[in-house]
């Protein structure tokens, strides 16, 4: 289970770095669609970490409930 958590954490870091990099690239592009891509990238940069945090929090709460019900 620990290996799975480490792999998922590494994938999360790579995803965040890719989103930050794409935000920078879209900000510097001079293309008609660059503004829309930049706004989408900024949105994902904010929403994805919040969603990941919510999933981790829900998993933590549900695992506590499962342990309490077993006791």
C-alpha positions, -999 to +999 in steps of 0.1 A: +000+000+000+029+024+008+043+019-027+010+028-043+008+059-022+043+070-032+036+063-069+003+083-067+020+112-049+048+112-076+021+113-103+004+141-085+036+162-084+042+155-121+007+166-130+010+198-110+043+207-126+029+200-160-001+223-153+022+251-140+044+247-171+014+248-194+001+279-177+035+296-183+036+285-219+000+296-226+007+330-210+036+336-233+019+324-265+007+348-291-021+328-306-058+335-310-068+307-287-040+314-261-063+333-238-089+305-235-062+279-230-046+301-203-079+305-185-085+267-186-050+260-174-054+285-145-087+269-136-072+234-136-042+246-116-066+257-088-093+230-091-072+198-094-053+203-061-085+212-043-101+181-056-072+159-047-072+173-012-109+166-009-104+130-020-076+125+005-097+140+033-127+118+024-105+087+024-091+096+058-125+101+073-139+070+057-110+049+069-115+062+105-152+052+103-143+018+091-118+013+119-144+025+145-171+001+131-147-028+133-139-021+170 
